[in-house]
């Protein structure tokens, strides 16, 4: 089974290799918003959803994404994404069953010694107006940080 999720994804990291000149910032601003195409010229943490069948940045006439650079060399990337997530469901207790469908995220190219994905303090938020008949969206959400879901990616086995 699977489910579709539409989400806003925000990533933030410090890129100390950037040489930012003050003239790119407007007076009084500590940041500048750049066109989404600029993102392709930056180093990226390249997170991906391990259990997704499909994940893509939402588009209409353009990609719904933005890149913000801060004077302290922080890069903030935000986008709206659609994903279809695989979920192993068990129906032995139907109609009293409870399904838990996690979304696993890790870096595609880098192991944990090179990059550490960390949840922000506010983690994941769900629109309080969202209502789905017959479904409970699982409050509170459980956010976990681990040493990686797929150690075999680097030749290690558990």
TAWOHU-V533536 format. One record per backbone hydrogen bond with DSSP energy under -0.5 kcal/mol. NH is the residue of the N-H (numbers start at 1). CO is the residue of the C=O. E is the energy in kcal/mol with one decimal. If there is no record, write none. Layout:
<<NH/CO/E> <NH/CO/E>>
//
This chain:
<<3/85/-2.0> <5/83/-2.7> <7/81/-2.6> <9/7/-0.6> <9/79/-3.1> <11/77/-3.1> <13/75/-2.1> <15/13/-0.5> <15/73/-3.1> <16/14/-0.7> <18/15/-1.7> <20/18/-0.8> <24/21/-1.8> <25/22/-1.5> <29/26/-2.3> <32/69/-2.3> <34/32/-0.5> <34/67/-3.3> <38/35/-2.0> <39/36/-1.5> <40/37/-1.2> <41/38/-1.8> <42/39/-1.5> <48/106/-2.5> <50/48/-0.7> <50/104/-1.8> <52/49/-1.6> <53/84/-3.6> <54/84/-1.2> <56/82/-2.5> <58/80/-3.2> <60/62/-1.3> <64/58/-2.6> <65/63/-1.6> <66/78/-2.5> <67/34/-1.1> <68/76/-2.7> <69/32/-2.7> <70/74/-2.3> <71/30/-2.5> <73/70/-2.0> <75/13/-3.5> <76/68/-2.6> <77/11/-2.6> <78/66/-2.3> <79/9/-2.2> <80/64/-2.2> <81/7/-3.5> <81/79/-0.5> <82/56/-2.6> <83/5/-2.2> <84/54/-2.8> <85/3/-3.0> <85/83/-0.6> <86/51/-3.3> <87/1/-2.4> <89/87/-0.9> <94/91/-1.6> <96/93/-2.8> <101/99/-0.5> <102/100/-0.6> <106/48/-1.9> <108/46/-2.4> <114/111/-2.0> <115/111/-2.0> <123/120/-1.2> <130/127/-1.8> <135/132/-1.9> <137/135/-0.5> <143/141/-0.6> <144/142/-0.5> <153/150/-1.9> <154/151/-1.8> <155/152/-1.7> <156/151/-1.7>>
//
